[in-house]
């Protein structure tokens, strides 16, 4: 519990690292929450392939996205919605977070027939992309310009409700909920002074906390479905 609280506290402080992405600490927190909710079978199977905790690879995609062999994943970290906040597969159809998650899940449904290296990289993709899908600034809204700048407490019934539905249902939930951060920030606002940061981050931190928590539960649900 102490480790969970530390990870989440650090993640919330640094939640908008790297142009308001989760940053390493945010992704670590999501992976750790997910790991706490894996079934014994899923945890054992996953660790057999990757040789360690999923937390170790939570930010792997960010580190390797510009390597030549992984350049095709560079666009996978964000996804677009339409005017109704529904996933829009026509925007960047060759590369976005939802397509990456869905394609990887479909591939891993028959993971026993795959070579080990394919399973390993696919697990790394899921651990990162489910987190990215929940990042407020990784949801791309039409007509809204982006800007730069825990607590694992839910009951089993609440977790069941959070993880109900499909990946696209989750993304719609993220889009509807995360739209509020663009109300907190003025158009073309520059986050260069402490007072501006504080005015934005104070109301934004609960949004980040909720998304990190939901991402962790949903990542566990995906991995348990595939491996547990």
C-alpha positions in Angstrom: 0.0 0.0 0.0 2.8 2.4 0.8 4.4 1.8 -2.6 1.0 2.3 -4.3 0.5 5.6 -2.5 4.1 6.8 -3.3 3.7 6.0 -6.9 0.4 7.7 -7.2 1.5 10.8 -5.3 4.6 11.1 -7.6 2.5 10.4 -10.6 0.0 13.2 -9.8 2.8 15.7 -9.2 4.4 14.8 -12.5 1.2 13.7 -14.3 1.6 16.2 -17.1 5.3 15.5 -17.8 6.4 15.3 -21.4 3.9 17.8 -23.0 1.1 16.8 -20.6 1.6 13.0 -21.2 1.6 10.7 -18.1 5.4 10.6 -18.0 7.3 7.6 -16.5 5.8 7.9 -13.0 2.2 8.1 -14.3 2.7 5.0 -16.5 4.4 3.2 -13.6 1.4 3.9 -11.3 -1.0 2.6 -13.9 1.0 -0.6 -14.4 1.4 -1.1 -10.7 -2.4 -0.8 -10.0 -3.0 -3.2 -12.9 -0.5 -5.7 -11.5 -2.2 -5.6 -8.1 -5.4 -6.8 -9.8 -4.0 -9.5 -12.1 -5.1 -13.1 -11.5 -2.4 -15.4 -10.3 -2.4 -17.2 -13.7 -2.2 -14.0 -15.7 0.6 -12.7 -13.6 2.6 -15.9 -13.8 2.1 -16.2 -17.6 3.0 -12.6 -18.3 6.1 -12.8 -16.1 7.2 -16.0 -17.8 7.3 -14.1 -21.1 8.7 -10.7 -20.0 10.8 -12.0 -17.1 9.9 -9.2 -14.7 7.0 -6.9 -13.5 4.9 -5.1 -16.1 5.9 -1.9 -14.3 9.4 -2.3 -15.7 8.1 -1.8 -19.2 5.3 0.7 -18.6 7.2 3.5 -20.5 9.0 1.2 -22.9 7.0 2.5 -25.9 8.0 6.1 -25.2 11.6 5.1 -25.1 11.6 3.1 -28.2 9.1 4.8 -30.4 11.8 6.5 -32.6 13.9 3.4 -33.0 13.8 2.3 -36.7 12.1 -1.0 -36.0 9.4 0.6 -33.9 8.9 3.8 -35.9 5.5 2.5 -37.1 4.3 2.8 -33.5 5.0 6.6 -33.2 1.4 7.6 -33.9 -0.1 4.9 -31.7 -0.1 7.0 -28.5 -3.1 9.2 -29.2 -6.6 8.8 -30.8 -9.3 11.1 -32.2 -13.0 11.4 -31.3 -15.8 13.0 -33.3 -18.2 15.7 -32.2 -20.1 13.2 -30.1 -16.9 12.1 -28.3 -17.0 8.7 -30.0 -13.9 7.1 -31.3 -13.2 8.3 -34.9 -11.3 5.6 -36.8 -11.1 7.8 -39.9 -8.5 10.0 -38.3 -5.1 8.5 -38.5 -6.5 5.0 -39.3 -3.0 3.6 -39.9 -1.9 4.4 -36.4 -3.7 5.4 -33.1 -4.0 4.1 -29.6 -7.4 2.4 -30.0 -6.4 0.5 -33.2 -3.1 -0.5 -31.5 -4.9 -1.9 -28.5 -7.6 -3.7 -30.4 -5.2 -5.2 -33.0 -2.8 -6.3 -30.2 -5.6 -7.9 -28.1 -6.8 -9.8 -31.2 -3.3 -11.0 -31.9 -2.8 -12.2 -28.2 -6.1 -14.1 -28.1 -4.1 -16.9 -29.7 -0.8 -16.1 -27.9 0.3 -19.7 -27.5 0.7 -20.0 -31.3 2.9 -16.9 -31.5 6.7 -16.8 -31.1 7.9 -15.5 -27.7 9.3 -12.2 -29.1 5.9 -11.3 -30.6 4.1 -12.0 -27.3 6.7 -10.0 -25.3 6.4 -6.8 -27.5 2.6 -7.1 -27.6 2.4 -7.1 -23.8 4.6 -4.1 -23.7 2.3 -2.4 -26.2 -0.8 -3.1 -24.1 0.8 -2.0 -20.8 1.6 1.4 -22.3 -1.3 2.1 -24.7 -4.1 1.4 -22.2 -2.5 4.1 -20.1 -2.1 6.5 -23.0 -5.8 6.0 -23.9 -6.7 7.4 -20.5 -4.4 10.4 -20.6 -6.6 13.6 -21.0 -4.3 15.3 -23.6 -4.0 12.0 -25.6 -7.7 12.3 -26.5 -7.8 14.5 -29.6 -10.9 16.5 -30.1 -12.1 18.2 -33.3 -11.6 21.9 -33.2 -9.7 22.0 -30.0 -6.0 22.7 -30.1 -3.8 20.8 -27.6 -1.5 22.7 -25.2 1.9 22.0 -23.9 3.2 22.8 -20.8 -5.2 6.7 -5.4 -5.5 5.6 -4.8 -6.5 1.9 -5.3 -9.7 2.2 -3.3 -12.6 1.0 -5.4 -14.8 -1.9 -4.4 -15.1 -5.0 -6.5 -18.5 -3.8 -7.6 -17.1 -0.4 -8.6 -14.2 -2.1 -10.5 -16.7 -4.3 -12.3 -18.6 -1.2 -13.5 -15.3 0.6 -14.5 -14.1 -2.4 -16.6 -17.5 -3.1 -18.2 -17.8 -2.7 -22.0 -15.3 -2.6 -24.8 -12.1 -0.7 -25.4 -14.1 1.8 -27.5 -16.6 2.2 -24.7 -13.7 3.0 -22.4 -12.3 5.5 -24.8 -15.7 7.2 -25.1 -15.8 7.5 -21.3 -12.3 9.0 -21.4 -13.3 11.5 -24.0 -16.4 12.7 -22.3 -14.7 13.0 -18.9 -11.4 14.5 -20.1 -13.0 17.3 -22.2 -13.2 19.4 -19.0 -9.4 20.0 -19.0 -9.9 22.2 -22.0 -12.3 24.3 -20.0 -9.6 24.8 -17.3 -7.0 26.0 -19.8 -7.5 29.1 -21.9 -6.9 28.9 -25.7 -3.1 29.2 -26.4 -2.4 29.6 -22.7 1.3 29.4 -21.8 2.3 27.4 -18.7 5.5 29.2 -17.9 5.0 30.7 -14.4 4.3 28.9 -11.1 1.0 30.8 -10.5 -0.4 29.7 -13.9 0.7 26.1 -13.2 -0.9 26.1 -9.8 -4.2 27.6 -11.1 -4.4 24.8 -13.7 -3.0 21.8 -11.8 -5.1 22.2 -8.6 -8.4 21.4 -10.3 -6.7 19.1 -12.9 -5.1 16.7 -10.4 -8.3 14.9 -9.5 -8.9 14.4 -13.2 -5.5 12.8 -13.6 -6.0 10.7 -10.5 -9.3 9.3 -11.8 -7.8 8.5 -15.2 -4.7 6.8 -13.7 -7.0 4.7 -11.4 -9.3 3.7 -14.3 -6.4 2.9 -16.6 -4.9 0.5 -14.0 -8.2 -1.4 -13.5 -8.9 -1.6 -17.2 -5.3 -2.8 -18.1 -5.7 -5.5 -15.5 -9.0 -6.5 -17.0 -7.5 -6.8 -20.5 -4.5 -8.8 -19.3 -6.6 -11.1 -17.2 -8.9 -11.7 -20.2 -6.0 -12.6 -22.4 -3.7 -14.5 -20.0 -5.8 -15.3 -16.9 
